[in-house]
Amino acid sequence: MAYDFSKFKTHIKDSEEWLKKEFSNIRTGRASAAVLDGIKIESYGSFLSIQELGSITNEDVRCLRIVPWDMTQAKNIEKAIIASNTGVSVTVDDKGLRVIFPELTAERRVQITKAAKEKLEEAKKRIRGNRDDVMKDLQTKEKDGSLGKDDVFRHKTDAQKLVDEANKALDALYEKKEKEILN
């Protein structure tokens, strides 16, 4: 009898997407608008993202330009970026805001790499937890007689193969981010 791994595969995919999002928020020496994604600005009576208040473009490798739709919001955006403690500096001029990404020191690169490794381990931990749920479900089905011992063994092996493949994919994401950080 076949076991439905679709929910487990969905959890694996969600963990991969979560890790990609977390890695996009980790700052490297290059300017990336993704660093600003989590920042919310109180404006017009609600909290809005920077993307909702203006356009973001890359001026050069280490500088972003934010052009607010309403220039009266420039100071609020500046305050929110500074308060977010992302390690970038912000200047306001007549065209909008410049977000400058400073050059990373070797020590800071090592710290950022460690933070990325922690995110990798957290994603792997999520997948292991989901695998454990599948294993418990398989044991329950074996006890109630809906699956035989051979089927349970085969499905457990299949689940572990899915975990191994997912871990390889997560490791590849980490290696790519590590190279980006250290270069």
N, C-alpha and C positions, 0 to 999 in steps of 0.2 A: 504494500500500500504506500502511496506517495504522501509525503509530508509537505505542507504548504509553507515555503520559506519566504513568501512575498513580503510579509510584515517585517521579517528579519532583514531582508534585503533593503527594504525602505529605511529601516533604522541605520543600516550601514551607510546608505547614501546620504542620509541626514547628517551623520557624523562627519562624513567627508566634506559636505557643504559647510558645516559649522567650522571645521578646521580651515577651510579656504577663506571663510569670512574673517576668522580670527587672525590668520596670517596677513590678510589684506590690511588689517588695522595695526599691524606691527610696523613701525616706522623704520625705514632704511635710510641711507644717505640720499636717495632719490625722492623727488617730490611726487606724492601720490594723493589724489583727492580722496581715496578710500580712508585715509587717516582722519578725515573730517566727518566721516559718515555718522558717527555716534553723537556728534555735538548737536545739542538742541538750544535754540535761542527763543527767549520769551518775546513774542512779537504779536501785536494786534490781539492780545488777550489769550493766546495759546502758544504752545511750544512747537516751533517749526525747525526743520533741518536747514542747513546752509543751502542745499540744493533748491529748497523751496523759496528761499529769499533772494537768490541771485544765480549767476552763472559762474562756473569754476573752470578755468583753463590753465594749462601749463605754460608759464612764461619761458622757463628753461629747465634744466635738469634738477635744480634745487629750489625752484620758486614757482608758486601757484599764484594766479590772479583771481580774486573774487570780485565780481562786479555786481553789487546789490541792485535789485530792481528799484528799490527805494533807498537813496543815499542816506536818509535819516537813520537807517538800520545799521550803518557801517560801524558805529561805536558799539552797539549791542553785539554784533558779530565778533568784533575784536575782543570784547570782554569775555565772551563765551569760549573763544579759542584759547585765550590765555588761561582761563579757569580750568580748561580741560586737561592741562598739564601734559600735553603731547610732546613737548620739547621743541616746538617750533616757535619762531618769532614772527610777530605781525606788525605791519606798518600800514597806516591809513594815508592815502593821498587823494587827490581830486578825482581820480578814475575809479577808486574802490580800495581794495585791500591787497597787500602783497603778503603771502605766507612764505617765509623763508625757512628751508630745512637746513640746519647747520651740518657741517661735515662731522661724521661720527669718529670718535676716538676709538682706538683698538680696545680699550677697556669697556667702553659702551657697547661695542659690537659683540663682545663676549657675553655681556649681560643680556642683550637682546636675543642672542642665540640661545641662551639658557631659557629665556621666557618662551621662545618658540618651541623648544624641546618639551617644556612643561605642557604647552597646549597640545602637542603631539601625544604625549602620554595620557592626557585627559581624554582625547578622542579615542585612543586605544582602549582606555578603561570603560568608556561608554559601550564600545562594541563588545567587549568581554562580558559586560553586564547583560547585554541583550542576548549574547550566546548562552549565558547561564540560564536565562529565562526559557530559551528554546530547549535546553537540556532538561530542565525541570518539566516542561510540557511533554517532552518525549517519554520521560520516566512515568509520568502520570498516565499517559496513553498506554504504556506497557502494562502498568498495574491494573488498569481497568479492562485490559484485554483487546483494545482496538488496534494495537500494533504488536507484532512478535519481536522476540529478542534480536533476530537477524536484521529486521527492518530498523529497529531502534539503533543498533550498532552502525548500520549503513548511514542513517540520517545524522547521527552524531558526527560521523566522519565527514559527511557533506557540510555540516554546519561549521566544522573546524576548517575545512577547505575555504569556505567563504570568508571566515575570519582571517586566515592567512593571506588571501588575496587582498582583502581590505587593508591589512597591515602593510602589505607591500606598496599599495597605492598611497597610504598615509606617509610612509617613509619617503616615497618619491617626492611628495609635496614638501616634506620637511627638508630634504636635501636641496631642492630647488630654492627654497626660502633661505636656507643656510648659505648657499653660494651668493645669493642676492645680498645678504647682510654682510658677509665677510669681504665682498669685493668692492 
